[in-house]
Amino acid sequence: MKGVFRSREFMVFLILILISVIIGIKNQFFFSAATIFDLIRGSMVFCFMALGVLMILISGNIDISFVAIAAMTSYATHILLLHFHYEGGILSYLLIATSLGFSIGFFMGEISNRFQLPVFFVSLGYQTLWYGFTLFFLGRNINFKLPKGLVGYYSRFLFKVKDPIAGEAGLHVSVIYLAVLALFIYWLLHYTSFGRGLYAIGGNREAAIRAGFNIKRITSFALAFSGALSAIAGVVQNAYSRSFNPVLFMGQDLDVIAAVVLGGAAITGGRGSVIGAILGVLLIQVLNRGLIFIGVSAEWQRMVTGLVLIVFISVPVLMEKRRVHRKSTFI
């Protein structure tokens, strides 16, 4: 139990509660049902991507192509289904986009393995490639034409409650997708040889090789799962906005990576958790929206958020270095 209270995840949770309380004191409407449910819905899309980024970071790699994969797979799926006059719901979108994302991620891993290139550099090229492919071959315009089955997805809720601001507010059904996927990734990381391999590779690559883990295969499948989760994020976000954007999430890759690191994942690999990644996303979303509620101008929001991230990420790292130094001195 002591380990739980001393964990990075618990610290992030406490900070999340503290910041929420401070913002709520400044603006009482922050704790309204409409605000809370809207915050959850806005966070879920980034949580999907964060789960994929988590696996990559645990393995000791960095991938920045996931936002481009989210944009390309969701937009390409939309163009394809429009061509066949599809009028159904979101399930077909998710199946096709997820398959595309999984394949693209796996292929990226194979390129990295085949030519012995760092995942970061391959993903840097991939990001440019897929944004360029989307704009050149699929189009530059935001597409507002939706099939009938997808039009109402924006307003599908698990339940609704009365709210003094909006009249009523609801918890979106997408929270079910996130819960299922979060449980699946948790199982994958903690109860399969694939998950144990990810932690082993990130912790000590040479030791993982000696232990018999297939590093190339594990890396490829980690990138494949990340691609699939990014595709889901793209489809859900486009369904939220009731339009399909070819440059969706552009420039937001570092925000997601920062959220996962903030939640306890080590940028050098070997450490990270599902709950930590989700808490990291929630903390950044609360910061971004909370600053609006307390009247901080848009020009200052990014700066304040950046400074907070630097402090929250740096302090635990410095504390860990200090602990290791003390231990080595004692020995």
N, C-alpha and C positions, 0 to 999 in steps of 0.2 A: 504493500500500500504506500509506503514511503517513496518508492520509486515512481509511482504515479504522480504524487504531488511535486516531485522534483523534476518531472519530465518537461521537455520543451513544449509539448502539446498543452500541458496544464498551464504553463506560463502564458502561452498565447491565448488560451481560453480566459484566463483572469484579465489579461490586457483587453481582450475583446469586450468583456463585461464592463470593465472600468471605463473604457472610452464610450461605450453605449450609454452608461449612466451619466457621464459628463455631458454628452450631447443631449440626452433626454432632459437634463436639468435646464440646459440652455434653451431647448425648444421641446415642449411637451408633446408636440405632434409626432416626434420621432418614434415614440412608442405606440402609435396608432396601428391598428390592424392593417390598414392599407399600406403604410410605410414598411412594416415588417414583412408582409407577404410580397411586396414589390421588391424588397431587398433580397429575399430568398430566391425569387424568380430570376432576378438579375445575376445572382451568384451562381445559379445552377449551371449555366452554360460554361462559365469559367471553371467550375468544378469538374465537368467532364474532361476538359483539356488538362486540368491539373492532375487528374488521376493518371493520364498518359505520361505527362512530364515527370511525375513521381517515379515511375518505373525506369525511365531513362536516367534520371539523376542517381537513383539507387545503384544502377550499374556502373556509375562513374563516367557517364557520357553527358553531353549537352546537345539538345536538338532544338533548333529555332524554326524549323520548317512546318511545325504543326498548325500554325495559323493559316499558312498558305494552303495546306492540305484541307483544312476546314472549309475555306472559301471555295477552292476548286471543286472538291467532291460534291458539296451541296449545290453549287451553281450548275455543274455538269449534269447532276441527277435531275435537277429541275428542267433544264433544256431538253433532256432526253424524254422525260415523262410528258412534257408539253407537246413534243413532237408526235407522241402516240395518243394524244388527247386524253390523258389520264385524268379521272375525276374523283379518285379515291382519297383516302386519308394519308396520315403521316407514315404508316408502317412501310409502304413500298419505298418511300424516300429513304427511310432509315436503313432498310436492307441493302438497297443499291449503293448508297453513299458509304455505308460501313464496309461493304465488300471492296469498294474502290480504295477507301482509306487504308484498309488492312493490306491490300496488295501493294499500294504505293510505299507504305512504311516498310514492308518486308523487302521490297526491291531496293530501297535505300540502304537497308542493312546489308544486303548482299553486295552492293557496290562498295560499301565501306570495308567489308570483309575481303572481297576479291582483290581490291587494290591496296589494302592495308592503309586506308585513310581514316583519320579521326572522324567520328560521327559529326562533330561540330562543323567541319569544313564541308562535308557532303551535304549536310542540312542547309548550310548557307547557300550553296548552289541550288539545292532543291527549292528553297523558298523563292528565289528569283525565277527559276524555271517555271514553277507552277503558277505564280502570279502572272508571268508573261504569257504562258499558255492560255490561261483563262481569258485574259484581255484580248489576245490576238485571235484565238480560234473560237471562243464562245461569246465574246462581246464585252463591251464596256458599260453598258447601261444597266441600271437597277431594274429588275423585272418585277412588276407588280401584279402580273397575271398569275392567279393561283387556281388550282383545281378546287371544285366545290367542297370536297372532303377535307381540305386543308384550311379553308377560309375561317372556320370556327374554332381552330385549334387554340388561337390566342385566348379565347374565353372559356376554356374547359378547365373546370376546377374540381378538386376533391370535395370541398365544402366551402360555404360562404358564411361570413358573419357580418353583422351590422357595424358600420364605421361612421363616426361623427363627421369625418372629412369627405370621404368618397360615397357615403350612403351605405355601401356594402363592399366588402373585400373578400377575396377568395384565395385559397392555396392551390396553385396550379398543379395539374396532374403530372407534370414533368418531374416532380419530386419523387415519384415512384420509380421512374427510370434511373434517377441518380442513386436512390437507395439500393436498387437491385445491382447496379454496376459497381457501386462502392463495396458492397458485400462480396461481389464476385472478385474484384481486384484484391480485397483483403484475403480471401481464400487462396487466390492465386499466389500471393506473396508469402503466405505463412504456412500453407499446407501442401505445396507442390514442390517438386525438385526445381522447376523453373524459377519459382520465387526464391528458394534458397540459393540458387545459382546467381541470381541478380545481386543479392546481398554479398555473396562470396566474391563475385567479380569486382564489385565496388569497394569492398574492404581490402582485398589483396588479390590482385589479378593472377600473380604467379602461383599463389597458394591454391586458387580456384582451379587453375589448369592442372596442378598436381593432384587435386582432389577428384579429377575426372570430369569436371563440368565442360560441356561443349560451348565455349565462349561465343563462337561465331553464330551458332544457332540461337542461343539465348538472346544475343544482341539483336538479331534480325526479328525475332518474335516480339521483343520489347518495343521495337520501332513499329512493328505491325499493329500491336495493340494500341499504341499511342496514335497511330494514323486512324484507326477505327474510332477511337474515342473522340478525336478531333472532328471527324466526319459527323458524328452524332451531334456534337456541339454546334457545328455549322448548320445542320438541318433544323435543329430546335430553335436556334437564334433567328434564322430566317422565317420560321413559322411564327415566332413571337412577333416579329416586325411586319409580318404579312407582305414581305417582299424578299427577293433574292439578289444579294449584292455580290458582285464579282471580286471586290476588294475587302470583303468582310474581315474584321479583326486586324487589319493591317496596322502594324506598330504596337500591338498589344502582347507580343510574345514574351517580352521581358517582364511585363506585369505578372503574367502567369508563373513564370519561372521564379520571380521574386516571392510570390505568394507561397509556393511550395517550399522554398528555402526558409522562408519565415516560419512555416509550419514545422520545421525541424529536419528537413532533408539536408544532407550534407552535399555541397556543391562538388566535393571530391569523391562522393559515392559511399556506399556501404551503410547509409542510414536514411530513414524516412518512413512515414506511416500514412495510411489513408486518412485517418482522422486529422492528422496534422496538416495535410494538404488542404482539406476542406476548411479547417479553421483558418488557415492562412488566407484563403480566398475570401472568406467571410470578413476577416479583419480588414483587408484592403478595401472591400466594398463598403464596409461601415465607415472607414476613414473617408473615402471619396464622397459618399452621400452625406455623411455627417457634417463635413465641412460646408456643404451647401446649406444645410439646416441651420448652422450657426452663423451664416452670412459671410463666409470666406469667399473672396472673388475667385473667378475661374483662373485668373493669372497666377494666383498663389496656391491653388489646390495641388497642382503637380509638385510644386516645390516642397510644400508641407508634407505631402505623402512620401516624397523621396527622402526627406530628412528623417522622418519617422522610420522608414524602412532601413535606412543606414544604421540608425541606433539599435533597432530591434534585432537586426541581423548581426551587427558587429559585437554587441555586448556579450552574447552567449559564446561567440568564437573566442573573444579575449579571455573570458572566464575559463573556457576549456584549456586554452594555452597556459593560463596561470596555474590551473590544477595539475597539468602535465609537468610543468616546470617544478612545482613544489614536490611532486612525486619523485622526479628524477634527482632533485637535490637531496631528498630524504634518503634515497637509496645510496 
